[in-house]
Amino acid sequence: MAVTQHHTVCNRDCPDACGLIAHVEDGKLVRLAGDPAHPVTKGFLCYRTSHFPERQNRADRITRPLLRDGDGFREVSWDEALSFVAERLVAIRRESGPAAILHYRSGGSLGMLKLVVDYFFEQFGPVSVKRGDICSGAGDAAQETDFGEEESHDLFDLLNAKHILLWGKNPYVSNVHLVPVLLDAKKRGAKVTLIDPVRHKGANLANHTILVKPGADFALAMAVASRLFESGRIDSSAASFTDHFDAFSSLVASRSAAEWAADADVTPADVDHLANALADKPCAIQVGWGMGRRTNGSGIVRALDALCAVSGNLGIPGGGVSFYFKRRGAFDTSFLKKEWPRTLCEPILGEEILAAQDPPIRAVWITTGNPVAMLPDSATVARALETRELVVVVDSFLTDTARRATLVLPTTTLVEDDDLVGAYGHHWIAASTPALAPPGECLSDLEIVQRLAAAIDAHTNANGNGIAKHLAGTPREWKSRMLGKVAPYGITAEGLEKKAVKNPLVSDVLFADRKFPTPTGRMNLVSEEPARPAEEEGFPLWLFSSSTEKAQSSQWSGPEPDIVTATCHPEAAPGFADGERVFLESAIGRIAVLLKLDATQRRDTVLVPKGGHYDKGTSANALIRARLTDAGEGAAYLDCKVRVARV
């Protein structure tokens, strides 16, 4: 049978939202390629997505509903599964109120139609939901506080920059389609500087690399600001378009540039290099998401916002400070009221579930997420789910979370998806369409909640006045509904299914008029130093659990390892040999790892892959305490201290 090609878009948790060409033969995905017509993807994909067919075609794919039966599961029909869960949800709502039900939706898919699941739980309850954001909460709060808005310059505005600072960002792993833009900018004369506690492949893009002390980026930013003030290279109009300029100036002057630099463990030459780059405008700051995952993460991002502003790089082509592109900005989600009776904080979700009273959390519904593996303190999250009377997980595989479910409902993958997708690494929006039919009895999230709504209406004898009518609509109809904001610009669901379109609601350069949607109309400068991450006696190494080219959180491309590799400087593990099997221990847990010694790393860090599998003993989150960032209720993943120990 001939191979057919289908255009679609990637919906996984990645900034690029790549245009895809799926090659299908005899109903099977045989290859995924980048869409050369997509302005950002331009015909290539990351390793993980290129190898997605291996995951798509795995033999252990869940294709029928699974209902708990003792220590295992048995396959059941959709009718039995939905009748069971409808009866239990209605009973819990009647007995304890809808707040006793928690709906947890994460970022396993960034498809906009997943919000219809939120809408279902609004109509059914409203129930309890999560608040905060494990990934970007600190940075979100920082930029919303500073600018009143969280957006970025057009991706290709980087081609106007003379200098680009990759501050805590590894494009090869976390934003691969930024790499060609950076290379093009360099060809046009731009200089790239990497600032990071970790030596990684991103250094290959850089003209200069600075290995800052973990968690000390705020101090480094203050050192650079101090040098700018000392040399008279502050934007002369900065005080007119910012609030708290004098307080910021006093904060910078509270220590000398040399003292701030020493706090950051960088050289005066490094500070001079950054000050010169910012003063030689335009200079763009690309902010890495991981940097915000500290107890001082919001303060760090605010310091970078301030550097951009006072150096005169705000509101000019080739400048700006980019943390996030508003991926939902083009879409109309006004059908959601977002009036919930109770919220639970995501980074400490296990503790929150266990502590909830009046009423306690009796049921948890999990959509597009694997919280046992992906949240800090995996053991507590696992225990919280294991002690609920009803846990429903919608997934394609038996993850760490699904293994703790009462009911597992099989859903579609990215190549079977019918949805809208925005990006948080650029401004293009697109629509996914199914490249092939899902196997067995898998249903989309939209179909699942539509069928569940009908089952609940039947159970409650709603007679057409229940919740199913609110959920009605085909994927195309829901797409059109969500495109209401951009429909006046000629953007339609049909058109997006043919090609990606740039969001017409955003400008290429932010704040060109130096006016901001803040209460005063001015940019808000940071004026207090955030508390530094705490040291832990006996645990000398900062743990970096980062994405890799082959692993996206708990989803691996290719065979999943039985043991993960931990990379550190030889002096960080004295007496241990390269390739030795050891334990990484924290104050709350330990995992077995294979040691890799790398003399290019700092002596106070150790690196392991992000995510992993809790039940296999490969999840770094089993080591990480559940702690909050200084603002935005993010997860302080990177404030974990560990040591290397003998097996």
SEKE-179020 format. One record per residue (C-alpha): chain; residue number from 1; x, y, z; residue in three letters. Coordinates in steps of 0.001 Angstrom, whole numbers, plus 500000, padded with zeros to 6 digits. Last residue first. Example, Ala and Ser with C-alpha at 12.3 -4.5 7.8 and 13.67 -1.06 7.14 Angstrom:
# SEKE-179020
> chaine num xx yy zz residu
> A 2 513670 498940 507140 Ser
> A 1 512300 495500 507800 Ala
***
This chain:
# SEKE-179020
> chaine num xx yy zz residu
> A 647 525498 501571 546593 Val
> A 646 527993 504227 547580 Arg
> A 645 526793 507806 547906 Ala
> A 644 526732 510968 545765 Val
> A 643 525130 513926 547478 Arg
> A 642 522033 516026 546895 Val
> A 641 520685 519567 547227 Lys
> A 640 517341 520458 545659 Cys
> A 639 516481 524061 544892 Asp
> A 638 516119 523283 541181 Leu
> A 637 512533 522065 541333 Tyr
> A 636 511219 525187 543079 Ala
> A 635 507688 524647 541749 Ala
> A 634 505712 527724 540746 Gly
> A 633 503192 529471 542955 Glu
> A 632 503427 532737 541010 Gly
> A 631 505802 534398 543440 Ala
> A 630 508795 533400 545592 Asp
> A 629 508793 529851 544208 Thr
> A 628 507088 527087 546125 Leu
> A 627 508485 523916 547637 Arg
> A 626 507631 520210 547244 Ala
> A 625 510952 518580 548118 Arg
> A 624 512894 516954 545298 Ile
> A 623 514420 513489 545511 Leu
> A 622 511500 511415 544151 Ala
> A 621 511277 514121 541501 Asn
> A 620 514472 512766 539960 Ala
> A 619 512466 509838 538647 Ser
> A 618 514446 506719 537683 Thr
> A 617 513334 504347 540440 Gly
> A 616 511241 502240 538091 Lys
> A 615 508023 503114 539945 Asp
> A 614 508893 506814 539824 Tyr
> A 613 509642 506939 536127 His
> A 612 511778 509674 534608 Gly
> A 611 510973 513352 534818 Gly
> A 610 513986 515425 533872 Lys
> A 609 517260 513700 533049 Pro
> A 608 520065 514002 535631 Val
> A 607 522749 516650 536209 Leu
> A 606 524958 517190 539247 Val
> A 605 526202 520600 540333 Thr
> A 604 528704 522136 542783 Asp
> A 603 531956 521503 540916 Arg
> A 602 530812 523310 537788 Arg
> A 601 530815 521198 534652 Gln
> A 600 533606 520964 532046 Thr
> A 599 535377 518150 533945 Ala
> A 598 532631 515648 533129 Asp
> A 597 532327 512449 535159 Leu
> A 596 529373 510195 534364 Lys
> A 595 527923 508221 537266 Leu
> A 594 525266 505606 536648 Leu
> A 593 522283 506242 538893 Val
> A 592 520334 504657 541770 Ala
> A 591 517711 506873 543364 Ile
> A 590 517451 508425 546817 Arg
> A 589 514895 510093 549013 Gly
> A 588 513799 512937 551295 Ile
> A 587 516991 514751 552402 Ala
> A 586 518608 514020 549064 Ser
> A 585 520615 511015 547900 Glu
> A 584 522006 510130 544489 Leu
> A 583 523092 506522 544741 Phe
> A 582 525957 504952 542832 Val
> A 581 526702 502668 539877 Arg
> A 580 530159 503544 538573 Glu
> A 579 530545 504654 534951 Gly
> A 578 533297 507154 535758 Asp
> A 577 534800 506282 539102 Ala
> A 576 534090 507616 542580 Phe
> A 575 536737 508712 545068 Gly
> A 574 535823 512368 544855 Pro
> A 573 532311 512980 543458 Ala
> A 572 532030 516731 542894 Ala
> A 571 535770 516818 542107 Glu
> A 570 535147 514634 539034 Pro
> A 569 532597 517214 537762 His
> A 568 529061 515859 537497 Cys
> A 567 526721 513848 535277 Thr
> A 566 524062 511455 536586 Ala
> A 565 522940 508758 534159 Thr
> A 564 519590 507017 534490 Val
> A 563 518888 503375 535333 Ile
> A 562 516454 500953 533715 Asp
> A 561 516543 503156 530635 Pro
> A 560 513435 503649 528492 Glu
> A 559 514019 502302 524990 Pro
> A 558 513459 504833 522205 Gly
> A 557 512242 508370 522655 Ser
> A 556 511398 508716 526321 Trp
> A 555 508243 510244 527780 Gln
> A 554 508568 511018 531500 Ser
> A 553 509670 514624 530847 Ser
> A 552 510563 514829 527188 Gln
> A 551 513524 512516 526762 Ala
> A 550 515924 512101 523840 Lys
> A 549 517322 515638 523462 Glu
> A 548 517288 516028 527225 Thr
> A 547 515028 517854 529643 Ser
> A 546 516624 518933 532889 Ser
> A 545 516834 517691 536461 Ser
> A 544 519632 519871 537847 Phe
> A 543 520532 518860 541401 Leu
> A 542 522722 521317 543318 Trp
> A 541 525519 519421 545045 Leu
> A 540 526846 519696 548621 Pro
> A 539 524268 517722 550617 Phe
> A 538 525637 517250 554136 Gly
> A 537 524285 520552 555377 Glu
> A 536 521492 521867 553211 Glu
> A 535 521880 525342 551649 Glu
> A 534 518810 527480 551219 Ala
> A 533 517926 529188 547961 Pro
> A 532 518522 532959 548149 Arg
> A 531 515840 535260 549506 Ala
> A 530 514643 537817 546986 Pro
> A 529 516384 541202 546740 Glu
> A 528 513937 544063 546869 Glu
> A 527 513173 546902 544429 Ser
> A 526 512145 545172 541210 Val
> A 525 511104 547713 538586 Leu
> A 524 507452 548160 537551 Asn
> A 523 506967 549441 534000 Met
> A 522 504694 552450 533782 Arg
> A 521 500983 552783 532922 Gly
> A 520 500216 553328 536597 Thr
> A 519 497955 550303 537123 Pro
> A 518 500003 548254 534629 Thr
> A 517 499093 547792 530968 Pro
> A 516 502381 549380 529859 Phe
> A 515 503416 552425 527867 Lys
> A 514 506970 552714 526544 Arg
> A 513 505566 553491 523082 Asp
> A 512 507423 550550 521553 Ala
> A 511 506050 548402 524359 Phe
> A 510 506444 545085 522525 Leu
> A 509 507897 544747 519039 Val
> A 508 506404 542454 516381 Asp
> A 507 502864 543310 517411 Ser
> A 506 500231 540885 518637 Val
> A 505 496561 540347 517670 Leu
> A 504 497276 539012 514172 Pro
> A 503 498499 535629 515471 Asn
> A 502 500646 534289 512647 Lys
> A 501 498989 531620 510559 Val
> A 500 499769 527896 510223 Ala
> A 499 498576 526131 507077 Lys
> A 498 495826 523881 505716 Lys
> A 497 493980 523049 508931 Glu
> A 496 494352 526702 509844 Leu
> A 495 492251 527663 506825 Gly
> A 494 489407 525308 507672 Glu
> A 493 489360 526483 511276 Ala
> A 492 489116 530059 510088 Thr
> A 491 491282 533165 510180 Ile
> A 490 489878 535970 508043 Gly
> A 489 491028 538776 510329 Tyr
> A 488 487517 539164 511747 Pro
> A 487 487762 535464 512746 Ala
> A 486 490654 536266 515099 Val
> A 485 488694 536680 518339 Lys
> A 484 486050 534086 517381 Gly
> A 483 488617 531350 516808 Leu
> A 482 487483 529369 519854 Met
> A 481 483992 528856 518419 Arg
> A 480 485405 527793 515060 Ser
> A 479 487558 525157 516758 Lys
> A 478 484567 523931 518759 Trp
> A 477 482584 523531 515542 Glu
> A 476 485451 521694 513843 Arg
> A 475 485821 519372 516848 Pro
> A 474 482109 518596 516582 Thr
> A 473 479675 520177 518990 Gly
> A 472 477746 519483 522179 Ala
> A 471 479362 520148 525550 Leu
> A 470 476701 522551 526851 His
> A 469 473889 520257 525679 Lys
> A 468 475434 517361 527622 Ala
> A 467 475086 519241 530916 Ile
> A 466 471482 518458 531780 Gly
> A 465 468190 519826 530512 Asn
> A 464 467597 517170 527860 Gly
> A 463 465689 514832 530141 Asn
> A 462 468042 515247 533136 Ala
> A 461 467181 511812 534478 Asn
> A 460 470189 511930 536831 Thr
> A 459 471843 508774 535447 His
> A 458 470911 509662 531876 Ala
> A 457 472368 513162 532287 Asp
> A 456 475498 511649 533818 Ile
> A 455 475898 509251 530882 Ala
> A 454 475375 512082 528374 Ala
> A 453 478015 514199 530130 Ala
> A 452 480370 511224 530119 Leu
> A 451 479907 510816 526380 Arg
> A 450 480736 514479 525768 Gln
> A 449 483573 514264 528268 Val
> A 448 485163 511340 526444 Ile
> A 447 484535 512710 522956 Glu
> A 446 486372 515936 523787 Leu
> A 445 489264 514066 525406 Asp
> A 444 489617 512069 522184 Ser
> A 443 488558 508433 522152 Leu
> A 442 490527 505196 521993 Cys
> A 441 488433 502089 521239 Glu
> A 440 490950 499978 519342 Gly
> A 439 493577 502018 517578 Pro
> A 438 493182 505715 516790 Pro
> A 437 492412 506604 513169 Ala
> A 436 495169 508213 511163 Leu
> A 435 496558 511651 510349 Ala
> A 434 493896 513242 512519 Pro
> A 433 493820 517039 512137 Thr
> A 432 495836 519574 514104 Ser
> A 431 495158 523269 513709 Ala
> A 430 497710 526059 513729 Ala
> A 429 498787 529223 515499 Ile
> A 428 502029 531104 514873 Trp
> A 427 503313 533586 517473 His
> A 426 506564 531956 518613 His
> A 425 508003 529928 521515 Gly
> A 424 504823 529556 523578 Tyr
> A 423 502897 528104 520660 Ala
> A 422 499192 527869 519904 Gly
> A 421 497397 524675 518974 Val
> A 420 493864 523978 517774 Leu
> A 419 492447 520459 517783 Asp
> A 418 491738 517135 516101 Asp
> A 417 494317 514674 517443 Asp
> A 416 495222 511257 516041 Glu
> A 415 498834 512255 515303 Val
> A 414 499166 513855 518769 Leu
> A 413 497859 510790 520567 Thr
> A 412 494248 509822 521298 Thr
> A 411 492767 508625 524563 Thr
> A 410 492327 505449 526550 Pro
> A 409 490384 505790 529849 Leu
> A 408 491991 504398 533000 Val
> A 407 489706 503720 535982 Leu
> A 406 490527 503276 539661 Thr
> A 405 493905 504771 539016 Ala
> A 404 497243 504208 540730 Arg
> A 403 498857 502568 537693 Arg
> A 402 497669 505564 535671 Ala
> A 401 499899 507890 537704 Thr
> A 400 503137 505961 537197 Asp
> A 399 502122 505684 533544 Thr
> A 398 500035 502915 532044 Leu
> A 397 499858 504284 528511 Phe
> A 396 497486 506278 526295 Ser
> A 395 496052 508490 529015 Asp
> A 394 492899 509677 530779 Val
> A 393 493246 508887 534479 Val
> A 392 490258 508478 536802 Val
> A 391 490899 508217 540543 Val
> A 390 488050 507307 542895 Leu
> A 389 488255 506401 546604 Glu
> A 388 491383 508445 547193 Arg
> A 387 494239 506932 549263 Thr
> A 386 496433 505810 546356 Glu
> A 385 496210 509286 544831 Leu
> A 384 497612 511044 547896 Ala
> A 383 500231 508338 548400 Arg
> A 382 501533 508802 544860 Ala
> A 381 501698 512579 545284 Val
> A 380 503545 512108 548573 Thr
> A 379 506078 509732 547026 Ala
> A 378 506607 511941 543977 Ser
> A 377 507932 514816 546064 Asp
> A 376 507996 517343 543216 Pro
> A 375 505450 516873 540410 Leu
> A 374 506168 515127 537106 Met
> A 373 506300 511425 537895 Ala
> A 372 503286 511174 540169 Val
> A 371 501625 514060 538314 Pro
> A 370 501328 512314 534929 Asn
> A 369 499223 514754 532956 Gly
> A 368 496940 515305 529987 Thr
> A 367 493753 514916 532082 Thr
> A 366 493513 513562 535634 Ile
> A 365 490159 513179 537424 Trp
> A 364 490504 512976 541213 Val
> A 363 487814 511800 543640 Ala
> A 362 487333 511995 547420 Arg
> A 361 489072 515281 548179 Ile
> A 360 488040 516100 551735 Pro
> A 359 485071 518419 552229 Pro
> A 358 485347 520387 554439 Asp
> A 357 488930 519083 554498 Gln
> A 356 491966 518991 552214 Ala
> A 355 495212 517940 553904 Ala
> A 354 495978 514848 551810 Leu
> A 353 495070 516591 548562 Ile
> A 352 497159 519661 549432 Glu
> A 351 500184 517614 550487 Glu
> A 350 500196 515745 547189 Gly
> A 349 499556 518933 545229 Leu
> A 348 502508 520895 546572 Ile
> A 347 503620 522294 543192 Pro
> A 346 499970 522395 542003 Glu
> A 345 498346 524500 544728 Cys
> A 344 494780 523321 545290 Leu
> A 343 491837 525499 544307 Thr
> A 342 488350 525574 545798 Arg
> A 341 484822 526532 544814 Pro
> A 340 485854 527354 541211 Trp
> A 339 484659 530281 539148 Glu
> A 338 486669 530030 535951 Lys
> A 337 483720 531253 533851 Lys
> A 336 484832 529319 530765 Leu
> A 335 482890 530175 527596 Phe
> A 334 485231 533169 527283 Ser
> A 333 487954 530923 525907 Thr
> A 332 488406 532825 522632 Asp
> A 331 491794 532043 521116 Phe
> A 330 494548 534282 519783 Ala
> A 329 496216 534820 523152 Gly
> A 328 496301 531146 524078 Arg
> A 327 500008 530698 523314 Arg
> A 326 501044 533934 525006 Lys
> A 325 504716 533823 524039 Phe
> A 324 506926 533393 527089 Tyr
> A 323 510193 534586 528608 Phe
> A 322 511486 537105 526096 Ser
> A 321 513214 540272 527268 Val
> A 320 513210 542966 524620 Gly
> A 319 515684 544168 522029 Gly
> A 318 516189 543626 518311 Gly
> A 317 513573 546227 517439 Pro
> A 316 513086 548624 520379 Ile
> A 315 510482 548584 523148 Gly
> A 314 512858 547759 526000 Leu
> A 313 516578 547723 525268 Asn
> A 312 517354 551013 526992 Gly
> A 311 519728 549613 529617 Ser
> A 310 517235 550460 532357 Val
> A 309 514481 548355 530808 Ala
> A 308 516393 545220 529777 Cys
> A 307 518179 545080 533103 Leu
> A 306 514876 545474 534930 Ala
> A 305 513281 542572 533071 Asp
> A 304 516370 540507 533902 Leu
> A 303 515991 541362 537599 Ala
> A 302 512294 540472 537432 Arg
> A 301 513243 537056 536046 Val
> A 300 515561 536477 538994 Ile
> A 299 513011 537685 541542 Gly
> A 298 510458 535258 540123 Ser
> A 297 512903 532394 540526 Gly
> A 296 513972 533116 544117 Asn
> A 295 512605 529826 545480 Thr
> A 294 513828 528245 542276 Arg
> A 293 512152 527037 539103 Arg
> A 292 512400 530417 537383 Gly
> A 291 515763 529529 535890 Met
> A 290 514238 526480 534262 Gly
> A 289 512194 528595 531856 Trp
> A 288 515208 530117 530110 Gly
> A 287 515073 533858 529401 Val
> A 286 516127 535135 525974 Gln
> A 285 517470 538666 526458 Ile
> A 284 517797 540810 523343 Ala
> A 283 520442 543525 522895 Cys
> A 282 519944 546449 520535 Pro
> A 281 522010 548203 521670 Lys
> A 280 525663 548220 522684 Asp
> A 279 524856 549006 526321 Ala
> A 278 523456 545543 526937 Leu
> A 277 526488 543861 525383 Ala
> A 276 528921 546103 527264 Asn
> A 275 527235 545337 530580 Ala
> A 274 527336 541618 529834 Leu
> A 273 531060 541634 528992 His
> A 272 531877 543857 531959 Asp
> A 271 530216 541390 534308 Val
> A 270 532127 538484 532791 Asp
> A 269 535378 540458 533085 Ala
> A 268 534627 541092 536764 Pro
> A 267 534640 537296 537163 Thr
> A 266 531697 535129 538140 Val
> A 265 530842 533378 541396 Asp
> A 264 527395 535034 541623 Ala
> A 263 528065 536371 545125 Asp
> A 262 531523 537428 543927 Ala
> A 261 529919 539369 541102 Ala
> A 260 527599 541181 543529 Trp
> A 259 530609 542111 545649 Glu
> A 258 532602 543302 542626 Ala
> A 257 529675 545386 541353 Ala
> A 256 529535 547037 544758 Ser
> A 255 526746 546313 547160 Arg
> A 254 523649 548276 548234 Ser
> A 253 524067 550281 545014 Ala
> A 252 521858 547931 542977 Val
> A 251 519164 548056 545649 Leu
> A 250 519424 551848 545816 Ser
> A 249 519000 552120 542042 Ser
> A 248 515969 549845 542211 Phe
> A 247 514455 552005 544948 Ala
> A 246 515131 555142 542875 Asp
> A 245 513512 553618 539781 Phe
> A 244 510484 552412 541746 His
> A 243 508074 552873 538808 Asp
> A 242 509356 553013 535257 Thr
> A 241 508634 555119 532142 Phe
> A 240 510135 558429 533284 Ser
> A 239 513001 556990 535339 Ala
> A 238 514282 555105 532306 Ala
> A 237 514510 558209 530104 Ser
> A 236 518287 558594 530367 Ser
> A 235 518808 554914 529554 Asp
> A 234 521608 553833 531892 Ile
> A 233 525125 553871 530457 Arg
> A 232 526703 556239 532966 Gly
> A 231 529671 553972 533663 Ser
> A 230 528832 553375 537319 Glu
> A 229 525131 552839 536563 Phe
> A 228 525875 550247 533874 Leu
> A 227 528417 548500 536106 Arg
> A 226 525880 548320 538939 Ser
> A 225 523274 546909 536559 Ala
> A 224 525712 544162 535573 Val
> A 223 526416 543303 539214 Ala
> A 222 522680 543355 539935 Met
> A 221 522065 540874 537098 Ala
> A 220 524803 538611 538488 Leu
> A 219 523265 538752 541956 Ala
> A 218 519860 537801 540549 Phe
> A 217 521460 534953 538602 Asp
> A 216 522769 533431 541830 Ala
> A 215 520519 530350 541974 Gly
> A 214 523258 528025 540773 Pro
> A 213 526588 529901 540473 Lys
> A 212 527077 531376 537004 Val
> A 211 528964 529529 534288 Leu
> A 210 529424 532347 531753 Ile
> A 209 529850 531494 528064 Thr
> A 208 531016 533766 525243 His
> A 207 530644 533571 521463 Asn
> A 206 527784 531175 522024 Ala
> A 205 526119 528667 519744 Leu
> A 204 528311 525745 520812 Asn
> A 203 527595 526714 524436 Ala
> A 202 524031 525545 523834 Gly
> A 201 525400 522016 523903 Lys
> A 200 525607 522131 527684 His
> A 199 527783 523442 530520 Arg
> A 198 525426 524028 533420 Val
> A 197 525231 527047 535742 Pro
> A 196 524017 529098 532761 Asp
> A 195 524697 532395 530985 Ile
> A 194 525208 531961 527231 Leu
> A 193 526327 534957 525166 Thr
> A 192 525562 535382 521461 Val
> A 191 527086 538066 519234 Lys
> A 190 525060 539324 516266 Ala
> A 189 526866 539983 512975 Gly
> A 188 524311 539044 510330 Arg
> A 187 525684 535502 510244 Lys
> A 186 525147 535441 514007 Lys
> A 185 521481 536333 513538 Ala
> A 184 521124 533476 511052 Asp
> A 183 522662 531060 513554 Leu
> A 182 520318 532343 516259 Leu
> A 181 517301 531929 513999 Val
> A 180 518469 528425 513038 Pro
> A 179 518723 527498 516764 Val
> A 178 515333 528882 517847 Leu
> A 177 513746 525867 516195 His
> A 176 515307 523657 518864 Val
> A 175 513574 525312 521810 Asn
> A 174 514097 523129 524907 Ser
> A 173 516908 520752 523987 Val
> A 172 519098 522490 521415 Tyr
> A 171 517813 525854 522621 Pro
> A 170 519500 525570 526039 Asn
> A 169 518385 528642 528020 Lys
> A 168 519549 529956 531403 Gly
> A 167 520134 533452 530034 Trp
> A 166 520718 533180 526311 Leu
> A 165 521824 536797 525824 Leu
> A 164 521608 538021 522251 Ile
> A 163 523703 540956 520997 His
> A 162 523453 543055 517848 Lys
> A 161 519762 542233 517506 Ala
> A 160 517675 542807 514367 Asn
> A 159 517593 539107 513468 Leu
> A 158 516110 538514 516922 Leu
> A 157 512970 540156 515518 Asp
> A 156 512413 536752 513931 Phe
> A 155 510700 535410 517055 Leu
> A 154 508303 538359 517198 Asp
> A 153 508823 540197 520460 His
> A 152 507484 538473 523527 Ser
> A 151 504432 538424 525782 Glu
> A 150 503458 538536 529425 Glu
> A 149 501543 541697 530226 Glu
> A 148 501244 544074 533165 Gly
> A 147 504910 544830 532471 Phe
> A 146 506701 544210 535756 Asp
> A 145 504083 542306 537732 Thr
> A 144 502899 540297 534704 Glu
> A 143 506529 539624 533860 Gln
> A 142 507420 538323 537293 Ala
> A 141 504196 536384 537863 Ala
> A 140 504645 534444 534623 Asp
> A 139 508294 533855 535434 Gly
> A 138 507468 532322 538813 Ala
> A 137 504571 530231 537527 Gly
> A 136 506414 528848 534490 Ser
> A 135 506806 525119 535011 Cys
> A 134 504899 524032 538100 Ile
> A 133 502066 526483 537477 Asp
> A 132 499822 527880 540188 Gly
> A 131 496267 526707 540803 Arg
> A 130 494692 523266 540625 Lys
> A 129 490980 522568 540352 Val
> A 128 488061 521845 542716 Ser
> A 127 484676 521176 541129 Val
> A 126 482091 523464 539532 Pro
> A 125 480266 521237 539608 Gly
> A 124 479091 519402 536493 Phe
> A 123 479080 522523 534329 Gln
> A 122 482514 523650 535468 Glu
> A 121 483778 520079 535209 Phe
> A 120 482594 519901 531605 Phe
> A 119 484133 523288 530820 Tyr
> A 118 487499 522150 532141 Asp
> A 117 487230 519160 529792 Val
> A 116 486373 521645 527035 Val
> A 115 489747 523204 527787 Leu
> A 114 491331 520167 526126 Lys
> A 113 490016 521733 522921 Leu
> A 112 492962 524136 523055 Met
> A 111 495542 521444 522395 Gly
> A 110 498618 521859 524578 Leu
> A 109 498846 518149 525362 Ser
> A 108 500785 516736 528286 Gly
> A 107 500408 520200 529815 Gly
> A 106 498402 519542 533001 Ser
> A 105 494762 519041 533888 Arg
> A 104 493792 518060 537443 Tyr
> A 103 490066 517964 538181 His
> A 102 489470 517514 541899 Leu
> A 101 486134 516236 543246 Ile
> A 100 485165 516921 546869 Ala
> A 99 484423 520512 545799 Ala
> A 98 481396 519107 543962 Pro
> A 97 479471 518555 547215 Gly
> A 96 480002 515832 549787 Ser
> A 95 477103 513372 549451 Glu
> A 94 475426 514551 546241 Arg
> A 93 478679 515363 544427 Arg
> A 92 480188 512077 545587 Ile
> A 91 477133 510153 544353 Ala
> A 90 477132 511945 540982 Val
> A 89 480820 511217 540497 Leu
> A 88 480403 507532 541432 Arg
> A 87 477396 506917 539175 Glu
> A 86 479025 508697 536238 Ala
> A 85 482247 506754 536775 Val
> A 84 480576 503354 536622 Phe
> A 83 478218 504210 533752 Ser
> A 82 481158 505632 531828 Leu
> A 81 483290 502510 532260 Ala
> A 80 480436 500063 531623 Glu
> A 79 479345 501852 528448 Asp
> A 78 482943 502264 527340 Trp
> A 77 483405 498511 527573 Ser
> A 76 485664 496944 530179 Val
> A 75 489231 495662 530266 Glu
> A 74 490432 494384 533622 Arg
> A 73 492962 496046 535876 Phe
> A 72 495448 495015 538539 Gly
> A 71 495938 494777 542288 Asp
> A 70 492280 493958 542880 Gly
> A 69 490322 494723 539712 Asp
> A 68 490594 498405 538776 Arg
> A 67 488823 499211 535529 Leu
> A 66 490680 499615 532219 Leu
> A 65 489019 501281 529229 Pro
> A 64 490171 499881 525867 Arg
> A 63 493152 500741 523610 Thr
> A 62 495996 501234 526084 Ile
> A 61 499286 501187 524157 Arg
> A 60 501586 498397 525400 Asp
> A 59 502530 497243 521889 Ala
> A 58 504229 500530 521056 Arg
> A 57 503317 502007 517684 Asn
> A 56 502884 505637 518707 Gln
> A 55 506008 505486 520869 Arg
> A 54 508219 504339 518017 Glu
> A 53 506411 506753 515685 Pro
> A 52 507520 509573 518056 Phe
> A 51 511139 509271 516936 His
> A 50 511141 512477 514912 Ser
> A 49 509251 514061 517797 Thr
> A 48 511978 513309 520328 Arg
> A 47 514903 514034 518002 Tyr
> A 46 513604 517543 517297 Cys
> A 45 511982 518234 513975 Leu
> A 44 513006 519610 510588 Phe
> A 43 511261 521022 507530 Gly
> A 42 511036 524745 508173 Lys
> A 41 509586 524404 511707 Thr
> A 40 509271 528176 512139 Val
> A 39 507582 529494 508985 Pro
> A 38 505789 526160 508366 His
> A 37 506101 525267 504671 Ala
> A 36 508942 522804 505280 Pro
> A 35 506651 520716 507504 Asp
> A 34 508880 518656 509773 Gly
> A 33 508847 514916 509362 Ala
> A 32 507121 512050 511141 Leu
> A 31 507488 508521 509816 Arg
> A 30 505802 505108 509701 Val
> A 29 502454 505873 511326 Leu
> A 28 500255 502857 510619 Lys
> A 27 496909 502731 508804 Gly
> A 26 498316 500798 505827 Asp
> A 25 501135 503301 505444 Glu
> A 24 501098 506754 507036 Val
> A 23 503689 509501 506711 His
> A 22 502853 512366 509043 Ala
> A 21 504000 515806 507934 Ile
> A 20 504272 518045 510962 Leu
> A 19 504167 521757 511736 Gly
> A 18 505896 522244 515023 Cys
> A 17 504305 523690 518150 Ala
> A 16 507756 525176 519043 Asp
> A 15 507497 525942 522750 Pro
> A 14 507216 522304 523849 Cys
> A 13 504567 520504 525875 Asp
> A 12 503157 518308 523113 Arg
> A 11 500603 519413 520524 Asn
> A 10 502566 518833 517320 Cys
> A 9 500802 520039 514163 Val
> A 8 499142 518369 511163 Thr
> A 7 499745 517771 507462 His
> A 6 499053 514235 506237 His
> A 5 501145 512190 503808 Gln
> A 4 500155 508851 502306 Thr
> A 3 502454 505859 501829 Val
> A 2 501267 503478 499139 Ala
> A 1 500000 500000 500000 Met
***
